[in-house]
């Protein structure tokens, strides 16, 4: 496939903006996937290429948080988290043909609304760690692995789910939760990307251009999260979760979207 300079510039800009948003609150796919489809990629190639640029962005953000001392790769807990998410995503990608994707599509917007409501009305989000409700092993196997599997099967909202789990169940403060969300998302992205590469679905030119944008954006976003902490993380998580839920709900394939567009056409 060949692309005009204007289209490649669009891909770069989308990757840049998504990298900033994704490094702070997740949800970068809300920006990149529609851009890839608009640029002419088929749905499978768009998903595969999105995993490539997403891996670049999450790797950059993970490195930035590691530099800032928010992640310690000498820690067993860090590797346990990464391995759990990677393993879950690999299983999810392998089982994608038998997974209840349609049920996920219908229920996901309501789960994202619940995430937003938690951050609006739940316990006050802080940069200070709280009391964990699960042991590190229980969190890795019972939470990180299933969410990683979901990312391998479907994907939208993965960052939001990791974030709320790390805050509500693992007891991490806002910035530490963002740092671990990037690590977990990097692991699940890489597992899915491997499956797509083997299948020959990645459009490498587009992925490289968008990945360059994601690299710059993720570094900027991680820096903003480290600088502003909970004051930036909380509102952005809420906005991204609500925006993603609205985007999914208004899709013509969703029951709510189908009813809405039918009413609009009839009116």
C-alpha positions as CSV (number, residue, x, y, z in Angstrom):
1,X,0.0,0.0,0.0
2,X,1.2,3.5,-0.8
3,X,0.1,6.7,1.1
4,X,0.3,10.4,0.3
5,X,2.5,12.7,2.4
6,X,-0.7,14.3,3.7
7,X,-2.0,10.9,4.9
8,X,1.3,10.0,6.5
9,X,1.3,13.4,8.3
10,X,-2.2,12.6,9.6
11,X,-0.9,9.3,10.9
12,X,2.1,11.0,12.6
13,X,-0.2,13.6,14.2
14,X,-2.6,11.0,15.5
15,X,0.2,9.0,17.0
16,X,1.6,12.1,18.6
17,X,-1.7,13.2,20.2
18,X,-2.6,9.6,21.2
19,X,0.8,9.1,22.8
20,X,0.3,12.1,25.1
21,X,-3.2,11.0,26.1
22,X,-2.3,7.3,26.4
23,X,0.7,7.9,28.6
24,X,-1.5,9.8,31.1
25,X,-4.9,8.1,31.1
26,X,-5.0,5.4,28.4
27,X,-7.5,5.4,25.6
28,X,-5.1,6.4,22.8
29,X,-6.8,3.8,20.5
30,X,-9.8,6.1,20.6
31,X,-7.7,8.4,18.4
32,X,-5.5,6.1,16.4
33,X,-7.9,3.3,15.3
34,X,-10.4,5.7,13.6
35,X,-7.5,7.5,12.0
36,X,-6.1,4.2,10.6
37,X,-9.5,3.2,9.2
38,X,-9.9,6.7,7.7
39,X,-6.5,6.4,6.1
40,X,-7.6,3.3,4.2
41,X,-6.5,0.3,6.2
42,X,-8.9,-2.6,6.6
43,X,-10.1,-3.4,10.1
44,X,-7.6,-6.3,10.8
45,X,-4.6,-4.3,9.5
46,X,-5.7,-1.3,11.5
47,X,-5.9,-3.3,14.7
48,X,-2.5,-4.9,14.0
49,X,-0.8,-1.6,13.1
50,X,-2.3,0.1,16.1
51,X,-0.6,-2.5,18.3
52,X,2.7,-1.6,16.7
53,X,2.4,2.1,17.4
54,X,0.8,1.4,20.8
55,X,3.8,-0.8,21.7
56,X,6.2,2.1,20.8
57,X,4.2,4.6,22.8
58,X,3.8,2.4,25.9
59,X,7.5,1.4,25.8
60,X,8.5,5.0,25.7
61,X,6.2,5.9,28.6
62,X,7.4,2.9,30.6
63,X,11.0,3.9,30.1
64,X,10.3,7.5,31.1
65,X,8.6,6.3,34.3
66,X,11.4,3.9,35.0
67,X,13.9,6.8,34.7
68,X,11.8,8.7,37.2
69,X,12.0,5.9,39.7
70,X,8.4,4.9,39.4
71,X,9.2,1.4,38.2
72,X,12.0,-0.9,39.4
73,X,12.9,-3.7,37.1
74,X,15.0,-5.3,39.8
75,X,11.8,-6.0,41.6
76,X,10.1,-9.4,41.3
77,X,6.7,-7.7,41.4
78,X,7.5,-5.7,38.3
79,X,8.3,-8.8,36.3
80,X,5.4,-10.7,37.7
81,X,3.0,-7.9,36.5
82,X,4.5,-7.8,33.1
83,X,4.5,-11.5,32.6
84,X,0.9,-11.9,33.8
85,X,-0.4,-9.2,31.3
86,X,1.7,-10.7,28.5
87,X,0.5,-14.2,29.2
88,X,-3.1,-13.2,29.4
89,X,-2.9,-11.2,26.1
90,X,-1.2,-14.1,24.3
91,X,-4.0,-16.4,25.4
92,X,-6.7,-13.9,24.5
93,X,-5.2,-13.3,21.0
94,X,-5.1,-17.1,20.5
95,X,-8.7,-17.5,21.5
96,X,-10.1,-14.4,19.7
97,X,-12.2,-16.6,17.3
98,X,-14.2,-18.1,20.1
99,X,-14.3,-15.1,22.5
100,X,-17.7,-13.4,23.1
101,X,-16.6,-10.2,21.4
102,X,-20.2,-9.1,20.6
103,X,-21.1,-9.3,24.3
104,X,-18.0,-7.3,25.2
105,X,-18.9,-4.7,22.6
106,X,-22.4,-4.3,24.1
107,X,-21.3,-4.2,27.8
108,X,-18.0,-2.2,27.5
109,X,-19.5,1.3,27.3
110,X,-21.3,0.7,30.6
111,X,-18.2,-0.6,32.3
112,X,-16.3,2.5,31.1
113,X,-19.0,4.8,32.5
114,X,-18.6,2.9,35.8
115,X,-14.9,3.6,35.7
116,X,-15.6,7.3,35.3
117,X,-18.1,7.3,38.1
118,X,-15.6,5.6,40.4
119,X,-13.1,8.4,39.8
120,X,-15.7,11.1,40.2
121,X,-17.5,9.8,43.3
122,X,-15.2,7.2,44.8
123,X,-12.4,7.6,47.3
124,X,-10.3,10.7,46.7
125,X,-7.5,9.9,44.3
126,X,-4.1,10.7,45.7
127,X,-0.4,10.5,44.7
128,X,0.2,8.7,48.0
129,X,-0.1,4.9,48.1
130,X,-3.1,3.4,49.9
131,X,-3.7,0.0,51.5
132,X,-3.7,-2.9,48.9
133,X,-6.8,-5.1,49.0
134,X,-5.0,-8.0,47.2
135,X,-1.6,-9.6,47.5
136,X,0.8,-9.0,44.6
137,X,0.4,-12.6,43.4
138,X,-3.4,-12.4,43.6
139,X,-3.5,-9.2,41.7
140,X,-1.1,-10.5,39.0
141,X,-3.0,-13.7,38.4
142,X,-6.6,-12.6,39.3
143,X,-6.6,-9.1,37.8
144,X,-3.6,-8.3,35.5
145,X,-3.8,-11.5,33.6
146,X,-7.6,-11.4,32.8
147,X,-7.4,-7.7,31.7
148,X,-4.4,-8.6,29.6
149,X,-6.5,-11.4,28.0
150,X,-9.3,-8.9,27.3
151,X,-6.7,-6.7,25.5
152,X,-5.6,-9.6,23.4
153,X,-9.2,-10.3,22.4
154,X,-10.7,-6.8,22.1
155,X,-8.8,-4.0,23.6
156,X,-10.7,-0.7,24.0
157,X,-10.6,0.6,27.6
158,X,-7.7,-1.6,28.7
159,X,-5.8,1.3,30.2
160,X,-8.8,2.5,32.1
161,X,-9.4,-1.0,33.6
162,X,-5.7,-1.4,34.6
163,X,-5.8,2.1,36.2
164,X,-8.9,1.5,38.3
165,X,-7.6,-1.9,39.4
166,X,-4.1,-0.6,40.4
167,X,-5.7,2.3,42.4
168,X,-8.7,0.4,43.9
169,X,-7.2,-3.1,44.5
170,X,-3.4,-2.7,44.5
171,X,-3.4,0.5,46.5
172,X,-1.1,2.5,44.3
173,X,-1.1,6.3,44.2
174,X,-2.1,8.1,40.9
175,X,1.3,8.4,39.3
176,X,2.6,5.0,40.3
177,X,-0.7,3.5,39.0
178,X,-0.2,5.3,35.6
179,X,3.4,4.0,35.5
180,X,2.3,0.4,36.1
181,X,-0.6,0.8,33.7
182,X,2.0,1.6,31.0
183,X,4.0,-1.5,31.9
184,X,1.0,-3.8,31.8
185,X,-0.3,-2.3,28.6
186,X,3.1,-2.6,27.0
187,X,3.2,-6.3,27.9
188,X,-0.3,-7.0,26.5
189,X,0.5,-4.9,23.3
190,X,3.6,-6.9,22.6
191,X,1.9,-10.2,23.0
192,X,-0.9,-9.2,20.6
193,X,1.6,-7.6,18.2
194,X,3.6,-10.9,18.0
195,X,0.4,-12.7,16.9
196,X,-0.4,-10.1,14.3
197,X,3.2,-10.1,13.0
198,X,3.1,-13.8,12.5
199,X,-0.2,-13.4,10.7
200,X,1.3,-10.8,8.4
201,X,-1.2,-8.1,9.2
202,X,1.0,-5.2,10.2
203,X,1.4,-2.3,7.7
204,X,5.0,-1.4,8.7
205,X,5.3,1.9,6.9
206,X,2.2,3.3,8.7
207,X,3.2,1.7,12.0
208,X,6.7,3.3,11.8
209,X,5.3,6.8,11.0
210,X,2.6,6.6,13.7
211,X,5.1,5.0,16.1
212,X,7.5,8.0,15.7
213,X,4.6,10.3,16.7
214,X,3.6,8.0,19.6
215,X,7.2,8.0,20.9
216,X,7.4,11.8,21.1
217,X,3.8,12.0,22.5
218,X,4.4,9.3,25.1
219,X,7.5,11.0,26.4
220,X,5.6,14.3,26.7
221,X,2.6,12.7,28.4
222,X,4.7,10.8,30.9
223,X,6.5,14.1,31.8
224,X,3.2,15.9,32.3
225,X,1.9,13.1,34.5
226,X,5.1,13.2,36.6
227,X,4.9,17.0,36.9
228,X,1.2,17.5,37.6
229,X,0.3,14.1,39.3
230,X,-3.3,13.6,40.4
231,X,-4.4,17.1,39.3
232,X,-4.0,16.0,35.7
233,X,-4.5,12.2,35.9
234,X,-7.9,12.2,37.5
235,X,-9.8,14.5,35.2
236,X,-8.1,13.0,32.1
237,X,-9.0,9.4,33.1
238,X,-12.7,10.5,33.6
239,X,-12.8,12.4,30.2
240,X,-11.2,9.5,28.3
241,X,-13.4,6.8,29.9
242,X,-16.6,8.9,29.1
243,X,-15.4,9.7,25.6
244,X,-14.6,6.1,24.8
245,X,-17.9,4.9,26.2
246,X,-19.8,7.5,24.1
247,X,-17.8,6.6,21.0
248,X,-18.6,2.9,21.4
249,X,-22.2,3.3,22.4
250,X,-23.0,5.5,19.3
251,X,-21.5,2.9,16.9
252,X,-24.2,1.6,14.6
253,X,-23.4,-1.9,15.7
254,X,-24.2,-1.2,19.3
255,X,-27.9,-1.6,20.4
256,X,-28.0,1.9,21.8
257,X,-26.3,3.3,18.7
258,X,-28.6,1.4,16.4
259,X,-31.7,2.8,18.2
260,X,-30.3,6.3,18.2
261,X,-29.5,6.4,14.5
262,X,-32.8,4.7,13.6
263,X,-34.6,7.4,15.6
264,X,-32.5,10.1,13.9
265,X,-33.4,8.7,10.4
266,X,-37.1,8.4,11.3
267,X,-37.2,11.9,12.8
